[in-house]
């Protein structure tokens, strides 16, 4: 990379950054001045890494990567700091020159220096990031529900949900989201700056043919949705539906599935969402596709394993291989009454796994027995079963935030 330079961003780089992002991800609306103002507290210049080709007179931007300083909730634990890798791209004119590896090596060093135990990302391609220690950890189903789907039981109360203005939504929804994120494994907590573009709901945030955001409020939940305008009956696109309680979940979805003059409701749900079981015909919640969402890299094994709670006691030795970073090693994991202690050890290992597999297992979205059957981890059947029981979670992990 002798002819390539790598530097942190400056304010003068933002036009090139916006162009590179549009080219890489097909963004149809450029990042304008307001968009930059909204992004600046979320992506300060020290989180943006730029690679330029100095051999070309114009010094074009040929590599870009960035990260958000985020927080994510471990199973049963309190939100932990996580580096949210984003905006990663390499110009198609400069592939196979080590740009991606060089950028991620630099960012990983920064994350460790800043004390992050986790790095997370949402991947546009599924074959890139495992080599850098990331394991796929969370999933959603894309579903379609016909308007008017019948519920198994009648509503027991009325008037629990109401439409809110943007002002009321902005005053209320962040607190509800924080309550939900604090109790749900894998949930990403949103800082105040994250909400600014959501409630601004400017045209760049809207896909062509979609309405503004509409807000439904419950004391223990909320929903945001748009309507997709068509020549016939509009469909409903649920942007977010967050519920702290089962009662709030039912109340919000009763409204969303009964909107007048609409055809179908489209949403993303975790695989264990209870909505299908609340309807007369569970097939009304039709899965039209499934997607992976968040990938996880464990940067500090001991810090990560002690940050979560466990469903069963276990005493085992993990041999974790990290071919990209420095998080690997042999660790004695002891869990008692839901809490873990972790120490380095040279004792014989019971289980062997790459660091990416540990990232897949950590939040409960993948099971140890599942990865063992696929040959992704190895060990005795007893050790695999014991780890599987300890890592089990009551709910599937959900990030709730795309980045």
C-alpha positions as CSV (number, residue, x, y, z in Angstrom):
1,X,0.0,0.0,0.0
2,X,3.0,2.3,-0.5
3,X,1.0,4.6,-2.9
4,X,-2.0,4.5,-0.6
5,X,-2.5,6.8,2.4
6,X,-4.8,6.2,5.4
7,X,-6.0,9.0,7.6
8,X,-8.9,10.1,9.8
9,X,-11.5,12.2,8.2
10,X,-11.6,16.0,8.3
11,X,-14.6,18.3,7.6
12,X,-13.2,18.9,4.1
13,X,-13.5,15.2,3.3
14,X,-17.3,15.0,3.6
15,X,-18.2,15.5,0.0
16,X,-15.9,12.6,-1.0
17,X,-17.3,10.5,1.9
18,X,-20.9,11.1,0.7
19,X,-20.0,10.2,-2.9
20,X,-18.2,7.0,-1.8
21,X,-21.2,6.0,0.4
22,X,-23.7,6.7,-2.4
23,X,-21.6,4.7,-4.9
24,X,-21.1,1.7,-2.6
25,X,-24.7,1.4,-1.3
26,X,-26.8,2.9,-4.0
27,X,-28.0,5.9,-2.0
28,X,-30.3,7.9,-4.3
29,X,-30.3,11.1,-2.1
30,X,-26.9,12.6,-1.3
31,X,-26.0,13.6,2.3
32,X,-26.8,17.3,2.5
33,X,-25.7,19.9,5.0
34,X,-28.5,19.0,7.4
35,X,-27.7,15.3,7.1
36,X,-24.1,16.1,8.0
37,X,-25.2,18.0,11.0
38,X,-27.3,15.1,12.1
39,X,-24.4,12.6,11.6
40,X,-21.6,14.7,13.2
41,X,-22.3,13.7,16.8
42,X,-22.8,10.0,15.8
43,X,-19.8,9.8,13.5
44,X,-17.2,12.3,14.6
45,X,-14.1,12.5,12.4
46,X,-12.0,10.3,14.6
47,X,-14.4,7.4,13.8
48,X,-14.0,7.7,10.1
49,X,-11.1,6.1,8.3
50,X,-10.2,7.1,4.7
51,X,-7.8,5.5,2.2
52,X,-6.7,7.6,-0.8
53,X,-4.6,6.7,-3.8
54,X,-1.7,9.2,-3.8
55,X,-0.4,7.9,-7.1
56,X,-3.3,9.6,-8.9
57,X,-3.2,13.4,-9.1
58,X,-6.7,13.8,-7.7
59,X,-6.0,11.5,-4.7
60,X,-9.3,9.7,-5.0
61,X,-11.0,8.1,-2.0
62,X,-10.7,4.4,-2.5
63,X,-11.5,3.0,0.9
64,X,-13.9,4.1,3.6
65,X,-14.9,2.7,7.0
66,X,-16.4,4.1,10.2
67,X,-17.9,3.1,13.5
68,X,-20.6,4.3,15.9
69,X,-19.9,4.4,19.6
70,X,-22.9,2.3,20.7
71,X,-24.2,0.2,23.7
72,X,-25.7,-3.3,23.4
73,X,-27.4,-5.4,26.1
74,X,-26.0,-8.8,26.9
75,X,-28.4,-11.5,28.1
76,X,-29.5,-10.6,31.6
77,X,-26.9,-7.9,31.8
78,X,-26.6,-4.1,31.6
79,X,-25.8,-2.3,28.3
80,X,-22.2,-2.5,27.3
81,X,-20.1,-0.4,25.0
82,X,-19.8,-1.7,21.5
83,X,-18.1,-0.4,18.3
84,X,-20.7,-0.4,15.5
85,X,-18.7,-0.9,12.3
86,X,-20.4,0.8,9.3
87,X,-20.0,2.5,6.0
88,X,-17.3,0.0,4.9
89,X,-16.4,0.1,1.2
90,X,-13.5,-0.4,-1.1
91,X,-13.6,1.1,-4.6
92,X,-14.0,-1.6,-7.3
93,X,-10.9,-0.1,-9.0
94,X,-8.7,-1.0,-6.0
95,X,-9.7,-4.5,-4.9
96,X,-7.3,-7.2,-3.8
97,X,-4.8,-4.6,-2.4
98,X,-5.3,-5.2,1.3
99,X,-7.3,-2.1,1.9
100,X,-10.2,-3.7,3.8
101,X,-7.8,-5.7,6.1
102,X,-5.7,-2.6,6.7
103,X,-8.7,-0.5,7.7
104,X,-10.1,-3.1,10.0
105,X,-6.7,-3.7,11.6
106,X,-6.5,0.0,12.4
107,X,-10.0,0.3,13.7
108,X,-9.6,-2.9,15.8
109,X,-6.6,-1.4,17.5
110,X,-8.6,1.8,18.2
111,X,-11.5,-0.2,19.7
112,X,-9.2,-2.1,22.0
113,X,-7.5,1.1,23.0
114,X,-10.9,2.6,23.9
115,X,-11.8,-0.5,25.9
116,X,-14.5,-2.1,23.8
117,X,-15.4,-5.7,24.5
118,X,-17.7,-6.0,21.5
119,X,-17.6,-4.9,17.9
120,X,-20.9,-5.3,15.9
121,X,-22.0,-4.7,12.3
122,X,-24.9,-5.3,9.9
123,X,-23.4,-7.0,6.8
124,X,-24.4,-6.4,3.2
125,X,-22.6,-9.6,2.2
126,X,-22.4,-12.8,4.3
127,X,-18.9,-14.0,3.2
128,X,-16.7,-11.1,4.2
129,X,-16.5,-10.6,7.9
130,X,-16.0,-14.0,9.5
131,X,-12.3,-13.8,8.6
132,X,-12.1,-10.6,10.8
133,X,-13.6,-12.4,13.8
134,X,-17.3,-11.5,13.3
135,X,-20.0,-14.2,13.7
136,X,-23.6,-13.9,12.7
137,X,-25.6,-13.5,15.9
138,X,-29.1,-12.2,15.2
139,X,-31.9,-12.8,12.7
140,X,-35.3,-11.5,11.7
141,X,-38.2,-12.8,9.6
142,X,-39.8,-10.5,7.1
143,X,-43.5,-11.1,7.4
144,X,-46.8,-10.1,5.7
145,X,-50.1,-10.0,7.5
146,X,-53.5,-9.3,5.9
147,X,-55.4,-6.4,7.4
148,X,-58.3,-7.7,9.4
149,X,-56.5,-10.8,10.7
150,X,-58.7,-12.2,13.5
151,X,-57.4,-12.5,17.1
152,X,-58.0,-15.5,19.3
153,X,-59.4,-13.4,22.1
154,X,-61.2,-10.1,22.1
155,X,-59.5,-7.0,23.4
156,X,-60.0,-6.7,27.2
157,X,-59.5,-3.0,27.3
158,X,-59.9,-0.1,24.9
159,X,-58.2,3.3,24.5
160,X,-54.7,2.1,25.5
161,X,-53.2,3.2,22.2
162,X,-53.4,6.6,20.7
163,X,-51.8,8.5,17.8
164,X,-49.1,10.9,18.7
165,X,-47.8,14.1,17.1
166,X,-44.1,14.2,16.3
167,X,-43.6,16.4,19.4
168,X,-45.3,13.9,21.7
169,X,-43.5,11.0,20.1
170,X,-40.1,12.7,20.5
171,X,-40.8,13.3,24.2
172,X,-42.0,9.8,24.9
173,X,-40.6,7.2,22.6
174,X,-36.9,7.4,23.5
175,X,-37.7,6.6,27.2
176,X,-39.9,3.6,26.2
177,X,-37.1,2.3,23.9
178,X,-34.6,2.7,26.7
179,X,-36.7,0.6,29.0
180,X,-37.1,-2.1,26.3
181,X,-33.4,-2.1,25.3
182,X,-32.3,-2.5,29.0
183,X,-34.2,-5.8,29.3
184,X,-33.9,-7.4,25.8
185,X,-30.8,-9.4,24.8
186,X,-29.0,-7.9,21.8
187,X,-30.8,-4.6,22.0
188,X,-28.9,-1.5,20.9
189,X,-29.4,1.5,23.2
190,X,-29.9,4.8,21.3
191,X,-28.2,8.0,22.4
192,X,-30.3,11.3,22.0
193,X,-28.5,12.1,18.7
194,X,-29.7,8.9,17.2
195,X,-33.3,10.0,17.5
196,X,-32.9,13.4,15.7
197,X,-33.1,12.2,12.1
198,X,-35.8,9.7,13.0
199,X,-38.2,12.3,14.2
200,X,-37.1,14.9,11.6
201,X,-38.4,12.3,9.1
202,X,-37.0,14.3,6.2
203,X,-37.6,13.2,2.6
204,X,-34.1,11.6,2.4
205,X,-35.3,9.1,5.0
206,X,-38.3,8.0,3.0
207,X,-38.4,5.6,0.2
208,X,-40.3,6.7,-3.0
209,X,-44.0,6.2,-2.7
210,X,-44.1,6.1,1.1
211,X,-45.8,8.5,3.5
212,X,-44.5,10.3,6.5
213,X,-44.1,8.4,9.7
214,X,-47.1,7.8,11.9
215,X,-46.7,7.2,15.6
216,X,-48.8,4.9,17.9
217,X,-48.2,5.2,21.6
218,X,-48.9,2.9,24.5
219,X,-47.7,3.5,28.1
220,X,-45.4,0.5,27.7
221,X,-44.7,0.5,23.9
222,X,-44.9,2.3,20.6
223,X,-45.0,1.7,16.9
224,X,-43.9,3.7,13.9
225,X,-45.3,3.0,10.5
226,X,-45.6,4.4,7.0
227,X,-48.1,3.6,4.3
228,X,-47.0,2.6,0.8
229,X,-49.2,4.5,-1.6
230,X,-50.4,2.5,-4.6
231,X,-53.0,2.9,-7.3
232,X,-55.3,0.6,-5.3
233,X,-55.2,-0.1,-1.5
234,X,-52.1,1.1,0.4
235,X,-50.0,-1.4,2.4
236,X,-48.6,-0.7,5.9
237,X,-44.9,-0.7,6.5
238,X,-44.1,-1.1,10.2
239,X,-40.8,0.7,10.8
240,X,-40.6,-0.2,14.5
241,X,-42.9,-1.9,17.0
242,X,-41.4,-2.0,20.5
243,X,-43.2,-3.3,23.5
244,X,-42.0,-3.6,27.1
245,X,-44.9,-5.8,28.1
246,X,-47.0,-8.5,26.4
247,X,-50.1,-6.4,26.9
248,X,-48.5,-3.5,25.0
249,X,-47.4,-5.9,22.3
250,X,-51.0,-7.1,21.8
251,X,-52.5,-3.6,22.0
252,X,-50.2,-2.1,19.4
253,X,-50.5,-5.1,17.0
254,X,-54.3,-5.0,17.3
255,X,-54.2,-1.5,15.9
256,X,-51.6,-2.2,13.2
257,X,-53.6,-5.2,11.9
258,X,-56.9,-3.3,11.7
259,X,-56.1,-0.1,10.0
260,X,-58.9,1.0,7.6
261,X,-58.5,0.9,3.9
262,X,-55.2,-1.0,3.9
263,X,-54.2,-4.3,2.3
264,X,-51.3,-6.0,4.1
265,X,-49.0,-5.2,7.0
266,X,-45.3,-5.7,6.4
267,X,-42.9,-6.0,9.3
268,X,-39.8,-7.6,10.6
269,X,-40.2,-9.9,13.6
270,X,-37.8,-12.2,15.6
271,X,-38.5,-15.8,15.0
272,X,-39.9,-16.2,18.5
273,X,-42.4,-13.3,18.3
274,X,-45.7,-14.2,19.9
275,X,-47.9,-12.5,17.3
276,X,-48.8,-15.6,15.2
277,X,-49.9,-17.4,18.4
278,X,-52.3,-14.5,19.2
279,X,-54.2,-14.9,16.0
280,X,-57.0,-17.3,15.1
281,X,-55.0,-18.4,12.1
282,X,-51.2,-18.4,12.7
283,X,-50.6,-18.7,9.0
284,X,-51.9,-15.1,8.6
285,X,-48.3,-14.1,9.7
286,X,-46.7,-15.3,6.5
287,X,-42.9,-15.3,6.4
288,X,-41.7,-13.9,3.0
289,X,-38.0,-13.9,3.9
290,X,-35.4,-14.2,6.6
291,X,-32.4,-12.0,7.1
292,X,-29.4,-11.9,9.4
293,X,-29.1,-8.6,11.2
294,X,-26.2,-8.2,13.6
295,X,-22.8,-9.8,13.5
296,X,-20.7,-9.8,16.7
297,X,-16.9,-9.9,17.2
298,X,-15.7,-10.5,20.8
299,X,-12.7,-8.2,21.5
300,X,-12.2,-9.1,25.1
301,X,-13.4,-12.7,26.0
302,X,-13.2,-12.3,29.7
303,X,-15.0,-9.0,29.8
304,X,-17.7,-10.2,27.5
305,X,-18.3,-13.5,29.2
306,X,-18.6,-11.9,32.6
307,X,-21.0,-9.2,31.4
308,X,-23.9,-11.5,30.8
309,X,-26.0,-13.8,32.9
310,X,-26.4,-17.6,32.4
311,X,-29.2,-20.1,32.5
312,X,-27.3,-23.0,34.0
313,X,-24.1,-23.6,36.0
314,X,-21.1,-24.8,34.0
315,X,-17.4,-25.3,34.5
316,X,-15.4,-25.7,31.3
317,X,-12.3,-24.6,29.5
318,X,-12.6,-22.9,26.1
319,X,-9.9,-22.7,23.5
320,X,-10.7,-19.7,21.4
321,X,-8.7,-19.0,18.2
322,X,-8.5,-15.4,16.9
323,X,-6.6,-15.4,13.6
324,X,-7.2,-11.7,13.0
325,X,-7.0,-10.0,16.4
326,X,-5.6,-10.7,19.8
327,X,-8.7,-11.9,21.7
328,X,-7.9,-15.6,21.5
329,X,-6.6,-17.8,24.2
330,X,-7.5,-20.6,26.6
331,X,-10.1,-19.6,29.2
332,X,-11.5,-21.3,32.3
333,X,-15.2,-20.4,32.4
334,X,-17.0,-21.1,35.7
335,X,-20.7,-20.1,36.1
336,X,-22.5,-20.3,39.4
337,X,-26.0,-18.9,40.1
338,X,-26.0,-17.2,36.7
339,X,-22.8,-15.2,37.2
340,X,-19.5,-16.1,35.4
341,X,-15.9,-15.9,36.4
342,X,-13.2,-16.2,33.7
343,X,-9.5,-16.6,33.9
344,X,-6.6,-17.5,31.5
345,X,-5.5,-21.1,31.9
346,X,-3.2,-23.7,30.4
347,X,-5.5,-26.6,31.5
348,X,-6.7,-29.0,28.8
349,X,-9.5,-27.5,26.8
350,X,-13.0,-29.0,26.7
351,X,-14.2,-26.9,23.8
352,X,-12.5,-25.5,20.7
353,X,-13.9,-22.6,18.6
354,X,-12.9,-19.7,16.5
355,X,-13.7,-16.2,17.9
356,X,-16.4,-15.8,15.3
357,X,-18.3,-18.8,16.7
358,X,-18.2,-17.3,20.2
359,X,-19.7,-14.1,18.7
360,X,-22.5,-16.2,17.2
361,X,-23.2,-17.9,20.5
362,X,-22.9,-15.0,22.9
363,X,-26.4,-13.4,22.6
364,X,-28.3,-16.7,22.2
365,X,-29.1,-16.4,18.5
366,X,-27.1,-19.5,17.7
367,X,-26.8,-22.6,19.9
368,X,-23.7,-24.5,20.7
369,X,-25.3,-27.8,19.7
370,X,-26.2,-26.3,16.3
371,X,-22.7,-25.0,15.6
372,X,-21.2,-28.4,16.7
373,X,-23.4,-30.2,14.2
374,X,-22.1,-27.9,11.5
375,X,-18.5,-28.5,12.6
376,X,-18.0,-24.9,13.6
377,X,-17.0,-25.8,17.2
378,X,-15.7,-29.1,18.7
379,X,-15.5,-30.8,22.0
380,X,-17.0,-33.6,24.0
381,X,-20.8,-34.0,23.7
382,X,-21.1,-33.4,27.5
383,X,-19.1,-30.1,27.2
384,X,-21.1,-28.9,24.3
385,X,-24.4,-29.7,26.0
386,X,-23.3,-27.9,29.2
387,X,-22.3,-24.8,27.3
388,X,-25.5,-24.9,25.3
389,X,-27.6,-25.0,28.5
390,X,-25.6,-22.2,30.1
391,X,-25.9,-19.8,27.1
392,X,-29.6,-20.4,26.6
393,X,-31.8,-17.3,26.6
394,X,-35.5,-16.8,27.2
395,X,-35.9,-14.6,24.1
396,X,-34.2,-14.5,20.8
397,X,-31.8,-11.5,20.6
398,X,-33.0,-8.4,18.7
399,X,-30.9,-5.4,18.0
400,X,-33.8,-3.1,17.0
401,X,-31.5,-0.6,15.3
402,X,-30.1,-0.9,11.8
403,X,-26.8,0.8,11.2
